[in-house]
Amino acid sequence: MDGVSFHVDRGEVVGVVGESGSGKSVMALSLLRLVPEPGFIAGGRILLGAPRQRDVLRLSEDEVRELRGSDVAMIFQDPTNSLNPIMRVGYQVREAMAAHQRFTPWQAERRVIPMLEKVRILAARQRAISFPHQLSGGMRQRAMLAMSLSNEPSLLIADEPTSSLDVTVQAEVIELLRDLNRQTGTAIVLITHDLAVVASLCTRVIVMYAGRIVEQGPTRRVFKSPQHPYTWSLLRSIPRFDGAPSGPLLSISGTPPDLAHLPSGCKFHPRCRFRTDQCSADEPPLEHVTGAQEARCWVLMRNALPAEEGDPW
Amino acid sequence: MVKVARQATSQATSREATLLEVRDVSVHFPIGAGFFGGQVVRAVDGVSLEVRAGETMGLVGESGCGKSTLGRVIVQLLPATSGQVLFRGVDLVRLKGERLRMMRQDMQMIFQDPYGSLNPRMTAGEIIAEPLRNFGVTRARGLERRVTDAMRICGLNPAYVNRYPHEFSGGQRQRIGIARALVLNPTFIVADEPISALDVSIQAQIVNLLDELQDRFQLTYLFIAHDLSMVHHISDRVAVMYLGKIVEIADSNAIYRRPLHPYTKALLSSIPIPDPDLEALRRPILLKGDIPSPISPPRGCRFHTRCPIAQFPICAEREPPLVDAGGGHRAACHFPGKL
């Protein structure tokens, strides 16, 4: 990951899309200083909160620990690995609250069932005394969500929360995240490889490639008029069945780059069909395009294509 | 365009061109023989299906619905508990030994995991040559030529013939898997989730390759996947499975435009569309509860426990047969099209 800057407003849902190795998960981990060894955060600032703004990177180890799971919570792709297999679900939800000082033990005890109900776990009382293996995949992800939301965080980082779920269960979890965001005002950073999930849930989108933000902006603008060739190509490479014409899918040649041997200039240029000589020489900056949309490209799709073809469909 | 043309021809010559027919196939796995008193998992339960020559039949369903098991039974990697699998009119279930082996040349499989399905100790060339050796092509020159041809056709650089799987990317590995399936010139290929493990930007490459190969070699595919948008894109016809049964089967466009079974409808309504404007209008039909256990599936219609339009007692008592609602659009529901 290299020189990434972005912001999340209070109550906002921001999608971070990218392929494996694009740096999207490392970015999420770095927000809570969880980058695994031997990786390290070489520089920068992660500012949190208002009015009393804090830099996560300057907090002490204890302060960061207090932050994790309380003001900033995180859920992962595979709920099975994130839950303790030998502890009852209700106990784990209570434990999440006990780890921080927001609620007294008595309050925490009384919050367990309502939390489970809030994430729409049916028969919450019985489920609270179940072990994780007794729950289905979707239910486990909801139990994770109950744990992470139990301390009323102002920011939830969700790393591929629906990728291991079946499509009908994914739909439920998406609806749940949407409702929680509306009801509690918890801001969400949704990390995913699925553009459709972003279209469904996010007001703003950040597209990452080779550890860099290559495009960001309001979801509608980015989807309707993508300016980076990578975003444009991705949108054309996925099939749709909603009546849109089904020609051959656009295939992006080559493979995502090896982060240890990045190409010169723009990191996408070896796979880009619109590249110019400048693209292999200099890396473009992330620059303002229109409104709140920014893209990291020397060419930009509005110049590469005649206006009427700018829309991927 | 290609797909539409293909659909038209496949309809015109439907009857005589059946390549594969699955008749009332069941696959039951016994579990915990002693202690639990010989329970069985009914992974596939009385499935019938026809695949026509030259078409792509999509097989969709959620995890645990039996779609992969069915795929494996068709190529005889798993034995059927009962029923028939007729390939060119020959019942593979009763075929044994050398005759079954020879039949296998004609039907190949592509697997989901391009990491687990290639032997890490064999070079790409050895992996692709293995089926040839198994079927008696051993002369070095012929072998080499067929391997490099298969690599070239699948978009692999033949210069990499001596590299090992770990030296390739995920997409390239899947190409090796496809080259291995193709090298014997089969007519029928079962592709079990061939793209689910790949990056988004690579998926289109592989799907386009499969499409191209089909046109070039008149291949017939059974394409198993849980990604319904991709299945719609690649398939001429689609079969939807739920708890070991086919609940609906129809032309790809028909099933997506006018699903008759409430499960199909719920499934389709759950898929997010990569367009924020359309997404804002989409209202998913959320199903209640979880998929029941295939050890003791519900009586009557298997979907009745989660069905938004189930009526009692009929749905809980009588199992609905797969009935043709016109034009080969079949659904197993007492109230088709009512949701």
Interface residues (C-beta under 8 A of the other chain):
Chain A: E19 S20 L122 S136 G138 M139 D166 V167 T168 Q170 A171 E172 I174 E175 H193 D194 L195 A196 V197 V198 A199 S200 T219 R220 F223 K224 S233 L234 L235 S237 I238 P239 R240 F241 D242 S246 G247 P248 L249 L250 S251 I252 S253 T255 P256 R271 W313
Chain B: M1 V2 K3 E62 S63 S169 G170 G171 Q172 D199 V200 S201 I202 Q203 A204 Q205 V207 N208 D211 H226 L228 S229 M230 H232 H233 Y256 A266 L267 L268 S269 S270 I271 P272 I273 P274 D275 P276 D277 L278 E279 R282 P284 L286 L287 G289 D290 I291
